[in-house]
Amino acid sequence: MTFLPNSSHARDIASIVHSQTDLNRHLEVGPSIMSSGDGVYVTDSDGRRLIEGVAGLWCASLGFGVERLAEVAYEAMKNIGYYHTYRHTSNEAAIDLAEKLLSIAPVPMSKVLFQCSGSEANDTAIKLVWYYHNAIGKPDKRKIIGRMKGYHGSTAAAVSLSGKPDMHRDFNLPFEPFRHTDFPCYYLEHQDGETEDDFATRMADNLEALILEEGPETVGAFFAEPIMGAGGGIIPPPTYYEKIQAVLKKYDVLLVADEVICGYGRTGNMWGSTTMEMVPDMISSAKQLSAGFQPISALLINEKVFQAMLVESDKLGSFSHGYTYAGHPVAAAVALEVQKIYEEIDVVATVRKSADYLAARLSGLGDHPNIDDVDGRGLLWGMQVVKDRTTRALYDPALGMAQKIGDATRDAGAIVRIIGDRIVLAPPLVISEGELDQLVGALETGLAATAFDG
Ligand SMILES: Cc1ncc(COP(=O)(O)O)c(C=O)c1O
């Protein structure tokens, strides 16, 4: 493709490196430039209006272009614009927001640490796992366990925790203390004759075996997204977390819930931990915290972790950690307003109602010979593209079958997320029934337009 020398496309190619992008292909095809957004739609620079079936990167919970949030940001910028939260300094918006988050936490939480991204929230949590164990006199509990296909961010530590070999390769990662246990996808990973409960038992047994092999005195924490997002919209079986948490308890291993996608209503409860019955020691959250309108993340920690931090701070003279933009007054004000909107619209009830509608609408897809495992909670749904439903045989990845469906769905007017051979939907939480019809209709059109004979 050739672009006019001064076009935005040509200037993008000449100036920006894009994440998760085939860099050579980008030099040829350039970007798709999003110019504006309204409600659940985004419009590109060619004037194409698309329904956003994944809320951007699972974050635009209130859709796009929200004037009320713009006004709050404007006022906060006019009022002060920036200040930090180092060395005993604070601001009203950060205080209000922290209080609000503690009041809605799924289990009792004691304090909030602010950062700018989900990766940083998880990085902070990783550091606190180490800090905690040093404080309680168990410095050897340094190893941290994530799961294959789990995703916790792109910073060097958060990606080490992630079970994504493609994101480690040639970056000299993962760092040494990170380990990965099984991908808890019953559909793809269960053995013949294994029930969901048997599968959950095997997952927990394997985790226990890993802890024993490493030495329980060296294992400090286990991180899990309640429902896996970037792993493909994966919901572990009902007894999975009960069995996993029993193992963690047995070996005194902290549980960190990565709620970066699940938090703030996505799964039909305020927190994925509630949906999946998890009792975490720390919770990392971002994305829908501010509806994606400001880069802000919040790590919630329980009293046990905070008490240990007091010990370390006392020993060292200070809690020597921080980010220039932590508790940023504009980001905090916008996130606080987002939380007020969630309260006003009763976001959990809103999501549950839409979830029932979406579930009914998606049930028809289960008749398609190449779509299986259509499953979700709230407004987070995944489905598997298969060559053969009876044998669960998959297509050769080189065929890019799911991507073909994604491209055809986009041609039909909707953006869905393709992850390997899975299709994921996570639309804005304010999506209407008519818009859900349009989203699923585009996916149906995309499926009908795709040749499955590969
Ligand atoms: C579960 C989860 N954790 C962490 C992250 C990283 O967040 P960020 O991209 O804001 O650093 C993501 C991003 O998609 C995520 O899905």
The ligand as a MOL file (V3000), in Angstrom:
LIG
                    3D

  0  0  0     0  0            999 V3000
M  V30 BEGIN CTAB
M  V30 COUNTS 16 16 0 0 0
M  V30 BEGIN ATOM
M  V30 1 C -5.2250 -9.2170 33.4020 0
M  V30 2 C -4.2930 -8.1380 32.9890 0
M  V30 3 N -3.3570 -7.7250 33.8440 0
M  V30 4 C -2.5020 -6.7420 33.5370 0
M  V30 5 C -2.5630 -6.1240 32.3110 0
M  V30 6 C -1.5890 -5.0430 31.9780 0
M  V30 7 O -2.2060 -3.8010 32.0100 0
M  V30 8 P -1.5350 -2.5460 31.2900 0
M  V30 9 O -1.5590 -2.8200 29.8310 0
M  V30 10 O -2.4020 -1.4020 31.7310 0
M  V30 11 O -0.1630 -2.4260 31.8120 0
M  V30 12 C -3.5340 -6.5070 31.3890 0
M  V30 13 C -3.6360 -5.8500 30.0810 0
M  V30 14 O -4.3880 -6.2410 29.2220 0
M  V30 15 C -4.4080 -7.5510 31.7320 0
M  V30 16 O -5.3190 -7.9940 30.8770 0
M  V30 END ATOM
M  V30 BEGIN BOND
M  V30 1 1 1 2
M  V30 2 1 2 3
M  V30 3 2 2 15
M  V30 4 2 3 4
M  V30 5 1 4 5
M  V30 6 1 5 6
M  V30 7 2 5 12
M  V30 8 1 6 7
M  V30 9 1 7 8
M  V30 10 2 8 9
M  V30 11 1 8 10
M  V30 12 1 8 11
M  V30 13 1 12 13
M  V30 14 1 12 15
M  V30 15 2 13 14
M  V30 16 1 15 16
M  V30 END BOND
M  V30 END CTAB
M  END
